[in-house]
Structure formats: structure tokens, C-alpha cells
Amino acid sequence: MRIGTDHNSTEQLRLLRQAREGREERSVEALFRISEDEDITGEKEELHPDWRHIYESKRSLLSRYAPGRVVKLIESFFESIPYLEEQLFSLDLSKVRTAFLLGAGASKPAPSNIPTVKELLPQLLERGRRLDREDVTKLADFCKEREIDNIEDLLTAAQLATFSSRNPTILGLLNYLLYGGEADGSGGEFSHSAYMLERSQTGRLIRRMETTAANVSSVAFLQDTLQVLFGLLASTMLPAKPNKAHEAIAKFVKAHPDSTIITTNYDCCMDLALEAEQIPLTYCLDFANQNRGTDIEKARLVKLHGSLNWYYCETCQEVQCVDIRSTVNNYLQDKSPYSVIAICKDCGGQKRGLLVPPLAMKFDVAPPLTPLLTVARDVFEAAAAIVVVGFSFAEADLYISRMLSKSMQTKPDQKLIVIDPAIEVVSRVRRKFKSSIPNFDEQRIIGLKVDCSEALPKLLNGEYFKDLVGIPTTSRKRKGVAEQDVR
């Protein structure tokens, strides 16, 4: 599909005016008409770049004025369009301090091939069925029957169940808050799941909060099942290799040592990409089995949610880092298995992988990682540009969104470059920041709806910026770049 303003039919321009100025239902009708235009899909005619902005602003109206089939057609059409914000062409990252924020989407392109959070649970449960374990199979069947496909929901429920099962009073209060209140909403009677009736010594019926003990054995069984799932998660991530996005970031960091990489990913693709460029790195953590020394002239890789090569002993509270290259090689060559649980040399306790599971509540889950929050905050606030790759800005990671919001409020000239194949991510971030930052200029958020393995090498090599320099003014309109954007 070709984007431009040089070859737009009279009919397309008429529909464009209708979408801009017409009533809501007329705007949706215009989006539908343009989505089924064969001249545009067949590249006989250019699609005017303003259609993308109209789609973003009208997207919430689609289901109100169009049937599901039409909504899918419109969404499929517009989400298949790669786009680059015009501000991108005036941005030269080689001249400014840059920070990177990597989410799950950064490790999705081949050859990494690591599923995103939304794709993770179905894949893990499908692999879990092959283990021929009754508990995993039951869990997979339960999730399938109830269409549960979000691993954050499952693990959050598991953590709440574990905590509540150990605290009968908390369990009773949860029952009261969820099912009791003043009534159950069905006619004024109290819910029997939260209350029971009993007679007092005077014979009067009274209500008492029921604090029946939870099925502790079932909760423990679930925890064991989840441990199996984490083993499957590790086996998915360990063989992963860096993709072109990781490699481009590593090359950029080598040329610009003041850059910092912050990631929520457990995988070690970024670690291996830095190693391939022979770049010494620091995780900004103190490990019991390593002498941290000085971090000067080391690339900073801040892994907020932990890493496959980190272990933590809850008894002596020491953190250990193992060599990821030898760990991966030993695993792939079947010389030694990957240890989900290990024995602590100092205290004999259990060491587990230092990973923050994908929970709706991530705070206070892994205390050793808390210092990394301060590092991330300082990095964001020092950067002139933050390149966000495959990070969805989900509610579960609200604390990161808040750090970015504070940073952009503190630095009015700071730019946020969001690379994500989902068009709604950029719109969602703009809405978030506009509501939290007074007089926020939405143009400070620059969107690239392109595969990160394709976009990052070009962005970090300065190809977008270099392509603009020397382009005649008459050609800039075709690229969607304004004259004042050139510097």
C-alpha cells in the first residue's frame, strides 16, 4: 500500500472531507468505503496520510455504528498499514543522549521467536499437556473452557490464593468484600458464601462471618504446577538468539557509551548481542559471586523483572549471576539441565530464578530488584530521547508508565519514540500522558508502526534522518514531511 498526497482520487478526497466533518456514523461509513477501495489496496492510488489519524480518533466509534464484520474489515485495513511519524525524519539520535526501554515485543521477531505476554499462556499450556501431568492438563482444560488466555490473570490469582490460604482472616474479609457487603444483590439476603446463620444463647438468629479454611493442599498443588510452567518458560527463552533489533541496539551502544538499556524481559538476547560486540556490561546489581568493581566504561543493562541467569536465596538473601553463554550451551548440548531451583552454597537453602512473574501486582515481589527502579528513573530523566520497543504500557506495568510520565514532565523537550506493530499503543500512550501532564504536546511521542527488527537498524543508523537531507522540497510532501521539520 502506498501512502502519499500526489495521487488521491476526487472520490477519496470527498470521503476524507466526510470523515473529518460529517456526523459520527458518516465518518465510520467513510472509513468503511476507503477500506474496501480496490484502487488503494491494489496500489493504483495513494492513501492520504490523514486517514490514519482519522482512524485513530474514530476507532472507539466503530462498534457503535457498524456490525462486527465491517469493524473487522476496517481494523484489518488500517492495522496493515506501516507508518512512520513525520517528526521521525528530523530526529538524529546520534546527537542526543538516548535510553532504550524494551518489552516482550522486542524479542518476538526471528530468530528470537519469544512469544509476547498475550501469547505466552496458551503456548505454555499446550506444551504442558505433553508432560502428561494431571495437574497441568486440568489447568489447561479449565483455562480453555473459560477462555482464560492471559498469564497475568492466572499468576495473580495464584499469588492471591497462596496468600489468602495462609491467612483465614484475610480469606474471610475477601469473602465479605466480594460476596457479602450489606446484601448479595438478589433481594437483601446475605450471601451464604460469606456468612452463616447461628443461634445465640438467647435463641436469636445472628449472622457470623464464615472463615472456613481454604483448600491449602489445592493451592500448594497449583504452586507446583506453576513451577512446571516456569520451567517451560525457561526452555522457551533459553535457546533464543538475538534478532536484528537487539544487534542494532548493541552496535548503537558501542558507538554511544552514554546510552542505557532498560528491559522487562527475562531472556538474554540483549546480553548476548552486547557480548557479540565485545562490550563489557553491568547489570547495576551486586552479586554475591562476582566482584562488581567499577561500572565506568561498561554498558548498562537494567533488567527490571530479573533474568534467566540470576538466582536468589530467600534465606540468606544473596543474589548470584551465572554465565549465560555457558548455561545456554550446556542446555542445548544436553550437558546439564537448566536449574529452576538450586541449592545455596552458603546456607543450604533453596535458590530460585530471580524473576518477577507477569502479575497484575509486581511491587514487592522481588526485593533485590528494588534498587533497579532508582537506576531506571535516573536513566529516563537524563535522556533526551527514549526509544520504546515492544512495550505495551499495560496496567500491570503502571509504575514504568509513571516514571516515563514524570520524566517527560520534568524535561519538556524529551522525545518518546514508540516502535510497535499495534497502532493502538501510540494512541494509548498519548492519551495517558495528555491526561497526566499539563499542556502536553502529543507530537513529543513519535510512533513507528513497523516491525522492530526492520525499523531499529534504520533508526539507529540514522537512515530516516539521512534520507531527508537533500530531498527537494517538492518531494517532501510525498514523504509526509514538513519543510520546518528539516534541520
C-alpha positions in Angstrom: 0.0 0.0 0.0 1.3 3.4 -1.0 0.9 6.5 1.3 1.0 10.0 -0.2 -0.8 13.1 -1.3 0.2 13.2 -5.0 -2.2 10.6 -6.4 -5.5 10.8 -4.5 -8.8 10.5 -6.4 -11.6 13.0 -6.2 -13.7 10.4 -4.5 -11.1 9.7 -1.9 -10.8 13.4 -1.1 -14.6 13.6 -0.8 -14.7 10.7 1.6 -11.8 12.4 3.6 -13.9 15.5 4.0 -16.9 13.4 5.0 -14.8 11.6 7.7 -13.4 14.9 9.0 -16.6 17.0 9.0 -19.5 14.5 9.0 -21.6 13.1 11.8 -20.1 10.1 13.7 -22.0 7.5 11.6 -20.9 9.3 8.4 -17.3 9.2 9.5 -17.5 5.4 10.1 -19.1 5.0 6.7 -16.2 6.9 5.1 -13.7 4.6 6.9 -15.6 1.6 5.6 -15.7 2.8 2.0 -12.0 3.6 1.9 -11.1 0.2 3.5 -12.7 -1.7 0.6 -11.3 0.6 -2.2 -9.5 -1.8 -4.6 -7.6 1.0 -6.2 -5.9 1.8 -2.9 -5.3 -1.8 -1.8 -4.0 -2.5 -5.4 -1.7 0.5 -5.2 -3.2 2.2 -8.2 -3.9 5.1 -5.9 -2.1 6.5 -2.9 -3.8 6.6 0.5 -3.8 10.1 2.0 -1.8 10.1 5.3 -4.6 11.9 7.2 -6.7 8.7 7.1 -4.5 7.1 9.8 -5.2 10.0 12.2 -8.9 9.9 11.5 -9.0 6.1 12.1 -7.2 6.6 15.5 -9.7 9.3 16.6 -12.8 7.4 15.4 -11.8 3.9 16.3 -13.9 3.8 19.5 -17.0 4.6 17.5 -16.7 1.6 15.1 -18.7 -0.9 17.1 -21.4 1.6 17.8 -22.2 2.3 14.2 -21.0 -0.8 12.3 -21.6 -4.5 12.5 -18.8 -6.8 13.6 -17.9 -7.9 10.1 -17.4 -4.2 9.0 -15.4 -3.4 12.1 -13.0 -6.2 11.4 -12.6 -5.1 7.8 -11.8 -1.5 8.8 -9.4 -2.6 11.6 -7.6 -5.1 9.4 -7.2 -2.5 6.7 -5.7 0.2 8.9 -3.6 -2.1 11.1 -1.9 -3.5 8.0 -0.5 -0.1 7.1 3.1 0.5 8.3 3.6 4.2 9.2 6.3 6.5 10.4 5.5 9.8 12.1 6.9 12.7 10.2 8.8 14.0 13.3 11.0 11.0 13.0 12.7 12.4 9.9 14.1 15.3 11.9 15.4 13.2 14.7 19.2 12.4 14.8 19.7 10.1 17.8 23.5 10.2 17.3 23.5 13.7 18.7 21.5 13.2 21.9 21.6 11.0 24.9 19.4 8.0 24.3 17.8 5.4 26.5 16.1 2.2 25.4 13.0 0.5 27.0 12.5 -3.0 25.7 9.3 -5.0 26.3 8.3 -8.5 25.2 7.7 -7.3 21.6 11.4 -6.7 21.2 12.2 -10.4 21.4 9.4 -11.6 19.2 10.9 -11.2 15.7 13.0 -14.1 14.4 15.4 -15.7 15.2 14.4 -14.9 18.9 10.8 -16.0 18.4 9.8 -15.5 22.0 6.1 -15.2 22.5 4.6 -12.0 23.9 2.7 -12.0 27.2 -0.6 -12.3 25.4 0.7 -15.4 23.5 2.5 -16.9 26.4 -0.1 -18.8 28.4 -1.8 -20.7 25.5 1.7 -21.8 24.3 2.8 -22.9 27.8 -0.3 -24.9 28.5 -0.2 -26.6 25.1 3.4 -27.6 25.8 2.4 -28.6 29.3 -0.1 -31.1 28.0 2.8 -33.1 26.6 4.2 -33.6 30.1 1.3 -36.0 30.8 0.8 -34.4 34.3 -2.8 -34.5 35.5 -2.5 -31.1 37.3 -1.2 -29.3 34.2 -3.8 -30.9 32.0 -6.6 -30.0 34.4 -5.3 -26.4 34.5 -5.1 -26.3 30.7 -8.7 -27.6 30.3 -10.0 -25.1 32.9 -8.4 -22.2 31.1 -9.6 -23.4 27.7 -13.2 -23.9 28.9 -13.4 -20.4 30.4 -11.3 -18.7 27.6 -8.6 -17.7 30.0 -5.6 -16.7 27.9 -3.8 -14.1 30.0 -0.9 -15.4 32.1 -1.0 -12.3 34.3 -4.6 -13.2 35.4 -3.6 -16.8 36.2 -0.5 -15.9 38.2 -2.2 -13.0 40.0 -4.9 -15.4 41.1 -2.3 -18.0 42.2 -0.5 -15.4 44.3 -3.7 -14.1 45.9 -4.8 -17.7 46.6 -1.5 -18.6 48.2 -1.5 -15.5 50.5 -5.2 -15.9 51.4 -4.8 -19.7 52.2 -2.3 -18.8 54.9 -4.4 -16.1 56.4 -8.0 -17.2 57.3 -9.0 -13.7 58.5 -7.9 -12.3 55.1 -9.9 -15.0 53.4 -13.0 -14.2 55.4 -12.6 -10.5 54.6 -12.2 -11.2 50.9 -15.4 -13.3 51.0 -17.1 -10.4 52.8 -15.9 -7.8 50.4 -16.5 -9.8 47.2 -19.8 -11.6 48.1 -21.1 -10.1 51.3 -21.3 -6.4 51.9 -24.8 -5.5 53.1 -26.5 -7.9 50.7 -25.8 -10.1 47.8 -27.9 -8.0 45.4 -30.5 -10.7 44.9 -33.2 -9.5 47.3 -31.5 -8.4 50.5 -30.3 -11.7 51.8 -26.7 -12.2 52.9 -24.6 -14.4 50.7 -24.0 -17.8 52.2 -20.5 -17.9 50.7 -19.6 -15.1 53.1 -21.9 -15.6 56.1 -23.6 -18.4 58.1 -26.6 -18.1 60.5 -26.3 -19.4 64.0 -28.4 -19.1 67.2 -27.2 -17.1 70.1 -27.6 -18.3 73.7 -30.9 -16.4 73.8 -32.1 -18.2 70.8 -31.9 -15.3 68.5 -30.6 -15.9 64.9 -27.3 -13.9 64.3 -25.1 -13.6 61.3 -21.4 -14.6 61.6 -18.7 -14.2 59.0 -17.7 -17.6 57.7 -14.0 -18.2 57.8 -13.8 -21.7 56.5 -10.2 -22.7 55.9 -9.2 -22.6 52.3 -8.1 -25.8 50.5 -4.5 -25.3 51.2 -3.4 -28.6 49.5 -5.0 -27.4 46.3 -3.2 -24.1 46.5 0.1 -25.9 47.1 -0.7 -28.1 44.2 -1.2 -25.1 42.0 2.1 -23.6 43.0 3.8 -26.8 42.0 2.0 -26.7 38.6 3.1 -23.1 38.1 6.7 -24.1 38.9 6.4 -26.5 36.0 5.1 -23.7 33.8 8.1 -21.6 34.7 10.4 -24.4 33.7 8.6 -24.5 30.3 9.0 -20.7 30.1 12.8 -21.0 30.6 13.0 -23.7 27.9 11.3 -21.3 25.5 13.6 -18.5 26.2 17.0 -20.1 26.7 17.6 -21.1 23.1 16.6 -17.7 21.8 19.1 -15.8 19.7 19.4 -12.0 19.3 17.4 -10.6 16.4 18.3 -7.6 14.2 16.7 -5.2 16.8 19.0 -6.5 19.6 22.0 -6.3 17.3 21.2 -2.7 16.2 20.9 -1.6 19.8 24.2 -3.2 20.7 26.0 -1.5 17.8 24.5 1.8 18.8 25.5 1.4 22.5 29.1 0.6 21.4 29.2 3.9 19.4 27.4 5.8 22.1 28.5 4.6 25.6 26.3 7.1 27.5 23.2 5.1 26.3 21.4 2.7 28.6 19.2 -0.3 28.0 16.2 -0.9 30.3 14.2 -4.1 29.8 11.3 -6.0 31.4 12.4 -9.2 29.6 13.9 -12.3 31.3 15.6 -13.5 28.1 19.3 -12.9 27.5 19.1 -11.9 23.8 20.2 -8.4 24.6 23.0 -9.7 26.9 24.3 -12.0 24.1 24.1 -9.2 21.5 26.3 -6.9 23.7 28.7 -9.8 24.2 28.9 -10.4 20.5 30.0 -6.7 20.1 32.6 -7.3 22.9 31.0 -4.7 25.1 31.6 -5.1 28.8 28.2 -4.7 30.6 26.9 -4.1 34.1 23.5 -5.2 35.4 23.7 -2.4 38.1 23.3 -5.1 40.8 25.7 -6.5 43.4 26.1 -10.3 43.0 27.5 -12.5 45.8 29.7 -14.5 43.4 31.1 -11.5 41.4 33.2 -8.5 42.2 31.3 -5.7 40.6 34.2 -3.3 40.5 33.7 -0.1 38.6 30.9 0.4 36.2 32.7 3.1 34.3 33.0 2.3 30.5 30.5 -0.6 30.9 27.2 -0.7 29.1 24.3 -0.6 31.5 21.7 -3.3 31.0 18.9 -2.8 33.6 16.6 -5.8 33.8 13.7 -4.6 35.9 12.0 -8.0 36.1 15.0 -10.2 36.6 16.9 -12.5 34.3 17.2 -16.2 33.4 20.8 -16.1 34.6 20.1 -14.6 38.1 19.3 -16.6 41.2 18.1 -15.5 44.6 18.2 -17.3 48.0 15.3 -16.1 50.2 17.1 -17.5 53.3 20.4 -15.6 53.1 19.1 -13.1 50.6 22.1 -13.3 48.3 21.8 -12.9 44.5 24.0 -14.9 42.2 24.7 -14.3 38.5 25.7 -17.3 36.3 27.4 -17.1 32.9 24.6 -17.1 30.3 26.7 -18.3 27.4 27.9 -21.5 29.1 24.4 -22.0 30.6 22.8 -21.9 27.2 25.5 -24.1 25.6 25.2 -26.7 28.3 21.5 -26.7 28.0 21.5 -27.0 24.2 24.2 -29.7 24.2 22.4 -31.6 27.0 25.4 -31.4 29.2 23.4 -30.1 32.1 19.8 -29.1 32.7 18.7 -25.6 33.4 18.1 -25.3 37.2 14.7 -23.8 38.1 15.6 -24.5 41.7 19.1 -24.8 43.1 20.9 -25.2 46.4 22.5 -22.2 48.1 26.2 -22.9 48.8 26.3 -20.6 51.8 23.1 -21.6 53.8 21.9 -24.8 52.1 18.5 -23.1 51.3 16.7 -23.1 48.0 17.8 -20.7 45.3 15.2 -19.8 42.7 15.4 -17.9 39.5 15.2 -14.2 40.2 12.2 -13.4 38.0 9.3 -11.2 38.6 6.3 -13.2 37.3 3.9 -11.4 35.0 1.5 -10.4 37.7 -1.1 -7.6 37.9 0.8 -6.5 41.1 4.6 -6.5 40.6 5.6 -4.4 43.5 7.4 -6.0 46.5 7.7 -9.4 44.7 11.5 -9.4 44.4 13.1 -7.1 46.9 16.7 -7.5 45.4 15.4 -5.8 42.3 14.2 -2.6 44.0 17.5 -0.7 43.5 17.0 -1.0 39.7 13.9 1.2 39.9 16.0 4.1 41.1 18.5 3.4 38.3 15.7 3.3 35.7 14.2 6.5 37.0 17.6 8.3 36.8 18.2 7.0 33.3 14.9 8.2 32.0 15.3 11.6 33.5 18.8 12.0 32.0 17.8 11.0 28.4 16.9 13.4 25.7 15.2 10.6 23.7 13.7 7.3 24.9 13.2 4.6 22.4 10.4 2.2 23.4 10.4 -1.2 21.7 7.6 -3.7 22.0 6.4 -2.4 25.4 2.6 -2.3 25.7 2.2 0.2 28.5 -0.2 -2.3 30.2 -1.8 -1.5 33.6 0.4 -4.2 35.2 3.4 -2.1 34.4 1.9 1.2 35.5 4.9 2.0 37.6 7.1 2.3 34.5 4.5 4.4 32.7 4.5 6.8 35.7 8.3 7.0 35.6 8.2 8.0 32.0 5.4 10.4 32.6 7.4 12.1 35.4 10.5 12.2 33.1 8.6 13.8 30.2 7.0 16.4 32.6 10.4 17.2 34.0 12.1 17.5 30.6 9.8 19.4 28.2 12.0 18.7 25.2 12.3 15.0 25.8 11.0 12.7 23.0 9.5 9.3 23.2 9.9 7.1 20.1 7.4 4.1 20.3 8.1 1.2 18.0 5.2 -1.3 18.0 3.2 -3.1 15.2 0.0 -2.4 17.1 -1.4 1.1 16.2 -3.4 1.5 19.4 -0.2 1.6 21.6 0.8 5.0 20.4 -2.7 6.4 20.8 -3.0 4.9 24.3 0.3 6.4 25.4 -0.7 9.8 24.1 -4.0 9.7 26.0 -2.2 8.6 29.2 0.3 11.4 29.1 -2.1 14.1 27.9 -4.3 13.3 30.9 -1.4 13.3 33.4 0.9 16.1 32.1 -0.4 19.7 31.9 -0.3 21.2 28.4 1.3 18.1 27.0 2.3 18.2 23.3 1.3 14.9 21.7 3.9 15.4 19.0 6.6 14.6 21.5 5.5 11.0 21.2 6.7 9.7 17.8 5.1 6.4 16.6 6.6 3.8 14.3 4.0 1.1 13.4 6.7 -1.1 11.9 8.4 -4.4 12.9 11.2 -3.5 15.3 13.8 -5.7 13.6 13.2 -3.7 10.4 12.8 -0.2 12.0 15.6 -0.1 14.6 18.6 -0.7 12.3 17.3 2.2 10.1 16.5 4.4 13.0 19.8 3.9 14.9 21.9 4.1 11.7 20.3 7.5 11.0 18.8 6.3 7.7 15.5 8.1 8.3 17.3 11.3 9.1 19.8 10.9 6.2 17.1 10.2 3.7 15.5 13.6 4.4 18.7 15.6 4.0 19.0 16.8 0.4 15.4 15.8 -0.6 13.9 18.6 -2.8 11.0 20.5 -1.2 8.6 19.2 -3.9 9.4 15.6 -2.8 8.9 16.1 0.9 5.2 16.4 0.6 5.1 12.9 -0.8 7.0 11.6 2.2 4.7 13.4 4.6 7.5 15.6 5.9 7.0 19.3 6.5 9.6 21.9 5.5 10.1 23.1 9.1 10.9 19.5 10.2 14.3 19.7 8.3 17.2 20.8 10.4 
